[in-house]
Amino acid sequence: MTVREALSGAVEQFEAAGLDDSRLDARVLLEHSLDQSTVWIYQHPETPLPTEANARFDSLIRRRLMGMPIAYLLGSREFYGRVFQVDARVLVPRPETEVLLEAALEYARETRAATFVDVGTGSGILAITLALEIPACRVWAVDRSADALAVAGLNVDRHGVADRVNLLLGDLLTPVSFSADVIVANLPYVPTAEVDQLQREVRQEPRGALDGGSDGLDLYRRLLTEVPRVLSPRGALFFEIGDQQGAAARLIVQAVLPGHRVRVLRDLADRDRVISAIAERE
């Protein structure tokens, strides 16, 4: 079988299964199987597929047809221009989370914030990116899942920030005993009743990283009971929400942080995406 035939066959199978981005998925899986670039794939369409690469490609195709996310099959995902290791122990990073990151970065650069807490760090993308973008800062990354922290640890080492990113095992802010300039969080926010209605590949991700309780805001309510203990009086809180949760989440935060300006930030599709709570300054 040639490279062209392998690619065409995979596209046909993915299209028949109704998968989105069938051609892109087929191409990146073939590149991964061959350890070659996109350019190489298109420059060598008649090259026979080596036996080992063919076997790897067939295995990846079968797992993709079963709904396995592409990021898990590749073992990595890009976020904010950097590659992070991911697997079934953590949520797959989404581009929308860059709205949360950029809000925190803008605040930090304006105020020279130096101490960050990332709650529900998962693969560590927020904590690590903050450390790389703001070299003078220190970040404490918290997760209740030891498995997730193991993945975050691999990414901390991969990006060389072990001296500035500290991993903490615990529930929300429980293990944090100091005052932080900034708290960021990307906690589960899908309402329980909607989790089983998500796309099949999303349901392959850890349920604990998706299920946010009856209205999707249960964990944020619990987080906010602890925020006043940890957040500096003049600090800021940023967290990701679902696309219809802005109004409800804003009211919850205003009740807990009355001295903060609370805003709903929207993503590139003009949907609710992040709550920003910044202390009012005289």
C-alpha positions in Angstrom: 0.0 0.0 0.0 1.3 3.4 -0.9 1.1 6.6 1.1 -1.6 7.9 -1.1 -3.7 4.7 -0.8 -3.3 4.6 2.9 -4.4 8.2 3.3 -7.4 7.8 1.0 -8.5 4.7 2.7 -8.4 6.3 6.1 -10.4 9.3 4.9 -13.0 7.1 3.4 -13.4 5.2 6.7 -13.6 8.4 8.8 -16.1 10.0 6.4 -18.3 6.8 6.5 -18.3 7.0 10.3 -19.4 10.6 10.2 -16.2 12.0 11.8 -15.5 15.8 11.5 -12.2 16.8 9.9 -11.8 13.4 8.3 -9.0 14.4 6.0 -7.1 16.3 8.6 -7.4 13.4 11.1 -6.2 10.9 8.6 -3.2 13.0 7.6 -2.0 13.7 11.1 -2.3 10.1 12.1 -0.4 9.0 9.0 2.3 11.6 9.7 2.5 10.2 13.3 2.7 6.6 12.1 5.5 7.4 9.6 7.2 10.1 11.8 7.2 12.4 8.8 6.0 15.9 8.1 3.0 17.1 6.1 5.3 18.2 3.3 6.9 14.7 3.1 3.4 13.1 2.9 2.5 15.1 -0.1 5.9 14.9 -1.8 6.0 11.0 -1.6 2.4 9.8 -2.4 3.7 6.7 -4.2 6.1 5.6 -1.5 5.1 2.1 -0.1 4.1 2.2 3.5 6.6 0.2 5.7 5.1 -2.8 7.4 5.5 -1.4 10.9 4.1 2.0 10.0 1.1 0.4 8.3 0.4 -1.6 11.5 0.6 1.6 13.6 -1.6 3.4 11.2 -4.2 0.7 11.2 -4.3 0.6 15.0 -4.7 4.4 15.2 -7.5 4.3 12.7 -9.4 1.7 14.7 -9.0 3.6 17.9 -10.1 6.9 16.2 -13.2 5.1 14.9 -14.0 4.1 18.5 -14.1 7.8 19.4 -10.6 8.2 20.9 -9.6 11.9 20.7 -6.8 12.7 18.3 -4.8 14.3 21.1 -4.7 11.0 23.0 -3.7 9.1 19.9 -0.8 11.5 19.2 0.0 11.9 22.9 0.2 15.7 22.7 -1.7 18.9 22.0 -0.6 22.4 21.2 -1.6 25.2 23.4 -0.5 28.9 23.0 2.1 27.9 20.5 3.7 25.2 22.7 3.3 21.4 22.7 2.1 19.6 25.8 1.9 15.9 26.6 -1.7 14.7 27.2 -3.3 11.3 27.6 -6.5 9.8 29.0 -5.6 11.0 32.5 -6.3 14.6 31.7 -8.7 16.8 29.7 -7.7 17.7 26.2 -6.6 21.4 26.1 -9.0 23.6 24.2 -8.2 26.8 22.2 -10.9 28.6 24.1 -8.8 28.4 27.3 -6.4 30.9 25.7 -9.0 33.5 26.6 -8.5 32.7 30.3 -4.8 32.7 29.9 -4.6 36.0 28.0 -6.8 37.7 30.6 -4.5 36.6 33.4 -1.4 37.6 31.4 -2.7 41.1 30.7 -3.5 41.6 34.4 -0.1 40.3 35.5 1.8 42.5 33.1 -0.1 45.6 34.2 0.3 45.0 37.9 3.5 42.9 38.0 1.7 40.1 39.8 4.2 37.5 40.9 2.3 34.8 42.8 -0.2 32.6 41.0 -2.4 29.6 41.9 -3.8 27.4 39.1 -6.7 25.4 40.5 -7.6 22.2 38.6 -4.4 22.3 36.7 -4.9 19.0 34.7 -2.0 18.7 32.2 -0.5 22.0 33.6 -1.0 24.1 30.5 -2.0 27.3 32.4 0.6 27.1 35.1 3.4 26.3 32.8 2.5 28.9 30.2 2.2 31.6 32.9 5.6 30.6 34.1 7.1 30.8 30.6 5.4 34.1 29.7 6.1 35.8 33.0 9.6 34.6 34.0 9.6 36.4 37.4 6.5 34.7 38.7 6.0 31.6 40.8 3.0 29.3 40.2 1.4 26.7 42.5 -0.6 24.2 40.4 -3.3 22.2 42.3 -5.3 19.2 41.3 -7.3 16.6 43.2 -6.1 13.9 40.8 -2.7 12.3 41.3 -2.9 11.0 37.8 -3.4 14.5 36.4 -0.5 15.8 38.4 1.7 13.0 37.0 1.0 14.3 33.5 1.5 17.9 34.7 4.9 16.9 36.1 5.9 15.5 32.7 5.0 18.8 31.1 6.8 20.8 33.8 10.0 18.9 33.1 9.5 19.1 29.3 9.3 22.9 29.5 12.0 23.4 32.1 10.0 25.2 34.7 10.4 22.9 37.7 12.0 25.7 39.6 9.0 28.0 39.4 5.9 25.7 39.0 5.0 23.7 42.2 2.5 20.9 42.0 0.1 20.4 44.9 -2.2 17.4 45.4 -5.5 18.5 47.0 -9.1 19.7 46.7 -9.4 23.2 45.2 -7.5 25.7 47.5 -7.2 23.4 50.5 -3.4 22.8 50.2 -2.7 26.5 49.7 -1.7 28.3 52.9 -0.4 31.6 51.5 -1.7 34.7 49.8 -1.7 34.8 46.0 -1.8 37.8 43.6 -3.8 35.8 41.0 -6.0 32.7 41.0 -6.9 31.0 37.8 -9.1 28.0 37.4 -10.5 25.8 34.7 -12.8 23.5 36.7 -15.4 21.1 35.4 -18.5 23.2 34.3 -20.7 20.9 32.2 -24.0 20.3 33.9 -24.4 16.6 35.0 -27.4 16.0 32.8 -25.5 17.1 29.7 -22.3 15.1 30.1 -23.8 12.0 28.5 -25.0 14.1 25.6 -21.5 15.4 24.7 -19.8 14.2 21.5 -18.5 10.6 21.7 -14.9 11.7 21.7 -15.4 14.2 24.5 -17.0 11.4 26.6 -13.7 9.6 26.3 -12.1 12.3 28.5 -12.1 12.0 32.4 -15.7 12.5 33.6 -14.3 14.1 36.7 -12.8 16.8 34.5 -16.2 17.5 32.8 -19.0 17.1 35.3 -19.7 20.4 37.1 -22.9 19.3 39.0 -26.5 20.2 38.5 -26.0 23.6 36.8 -22.3 23.2 36.0 -21.2 25.7 38.7 -21.0 23.5 41.8 -17.2 23.4 42.0 -17.0 27.1 41.4 -19.3 27.7 44.3 -17.1 25.7 46.6 -13.9 27.3 45.2 -15.4 30.8 45.9 -15.9 30.0 49.6 -12.1 29.5 49.8 -11.0 32.4 47.6 -11.2 35.2 50.2 -8.7 33.2 52.4 -6.1 32.9 49.6 -6.5 35.8 47.2 -4.7 39.0 48.0 -7.2 41.8 48.8 -5.9 43.6 45.7 -5.6 40.5 43.6 -7.6 39.0 40.7 -9.5 35.8 40.0 -10.0 34.4 36.5 -11.9 31.2 35.6 -13.4 29.5 32.6 -17.1 28.9 32.2 -19.7 27.4 29.8 -21.1 29.5 27.0 -24.4 30.2 28.9 -23.1 30.5 32.4 -21.9 34.1 32.4 -24.8 35.8 34.2 -25.1 33.2 36.9 -21.4 32.9 37.6 -21.0 36.7 37.7 -23.6 37.0 40.5 -21.9 34.3 42.5 -18.6 36.1 42.3 -20.0 39.5 43.1 -21.5 38.1 46.3 -18.2 36.8 47.5 -15.9 39.5 46.2 -17.9 42.8 46.5 -14.8 44.9 46.2 -13.9 43.5 42.8 -15.0 44.5 39.3 -16.6 41.3 37.9 -16.9 40.9 34.1 -17.9 38.2 31.7 -15.3 37.8 28.9 -16.3 36.4 25.6 -14.4 34.1 23.2 -13.8 34.5 19.5 -17.2 33.0 18.7 -18.8 35.7 21.0 -19.8 33.2 23.7 -19.4 33.5 27.5 -16.1 32.0 28.3 -14.3 33.6 31.3 -15.2 35.4 34.5 -12.7 38.1 35.4 -12.8 39.6 39.0 -10.2 42.3 39.5 -10.0 44.4 42.7 -11.1 47.9 42.3 -8.2 50.3 42.7 -8.5 53.8 44.2 
